[in-house]
Amino acid sequence: MNAYAERFVRTIKESYLERLILFGEQSLRRAIEELVVHYHHERNHPGLDNELIFPELTATDPFAPIERCQRLGGMLNHYYRRAA
């Protein structure tokens, strides 16, 4: 396993999975799916100057109210403005 994969697994384990109570393989798989989406599409990455790995390419309305997307019962939050 390369260093990036090891870091990704360690981040998910230490930052998120240790805080969850999982009830079997299905709940683990669901949690990991939510974490992967958040990690790659919603989380700012310090190594990329706090940019997203896969940013949305749609223009947002700068005057639209800020909205929140919650994952894993509110453990993960992503704030955004709606597209214009």
Secondary structure as UniProt FT lines:
FT   HELIX           3..15
FT   HELIX           17..19
FT   HELIX           25..37
FT   HELIX           38..42
FT   HELIX           46..48
FT   TURN            49..50
FT   TURN            62..63
FT   STRAND          66..71
FT   HELIX           72..74
FT   STRAND          76..81
//
